[in-house]
Structure formats: structure tokens, C-alpha cells
Amino acid sequence: QLSKSHLFFTVGIVSKNVSTGVISTGKLQFVDFAGSDVVPVSNNINDVKSALGKDWIYKDKSLMTLSEVVEAKCQFLRTVSYRNTTLAHLLRDSFEGDAKVLMFCCISSDVEDAQAVNEGGA
């Protein structure tokens, strides 16, 4: 069964230095991105769209837009568009200022999954 949604979990942190009285705030965002589905092999785009539905199109668009944001930030571009998808907009403050981003990838080592990638099906 495939997940069709991204999952966001945000933890707000407030700490106070008891000796100086300085208050610091922070936020941890835990995000589970929905993965890309296996695209059926077909020469007809309508077959692919009908097999996967509209969720697939919007999910992959949001991940593509997020990758464009990451690329723009890595290239230190002055203008970064966060408005193209809700996903990029929600994660905007994670890419600005002195924010730190750590990403974990879960990659299947199953032989069948590797075969699907090699055949261009994923």
C-alpha cells in the first residue's frame, strides 16, 4: 500500500538561560514525504494518468518544486519561489536564515525494486 500524502510533525522549542534571562526559540520539523509511485510503462500519457490518478501528478509536482527550492538555495540564488506548492511554502523557514536541514532517505534494496528502476518503471 502506498502513501499518497506527506506527513508533517512540528515541535516548538523555547528555552530560557537562567543566568542571563535570554530566551531562545526554535522549531523542529519532521517531514515524511510521500514517495514516487511506480509509473506504468506506456506510450500513452492518458493511460499513465488514469492508472495513477490526480494524486500522483500533484504529489510529484510538489516534490519537484521542493527540489527546485533546494537547488536554488544551494546555488545561493537571491530569489527563491516558495509559492508554487503548499509543500515548499510550509517548509520555507527551514531553508532560510541559519536553519539547518538534515535529510534521510529510505531506499529499498529489494531485487524487484531495483529491476523496476533499471527498466524505467520507477
Buried (B, 14 or more C-beta within 10 A) or exposed (E): EEEEEBEEEEEEEEEEEEEEEEEEEEEEBEBEBBBEBBBEEEEEEEEBEEEBEEEBEBBBEBBEBBEBBBEBBEEEEEEBEBEBBEBBEBBEEBBEEEBEEEEEEEEEEEEEBEEBEEEEEB
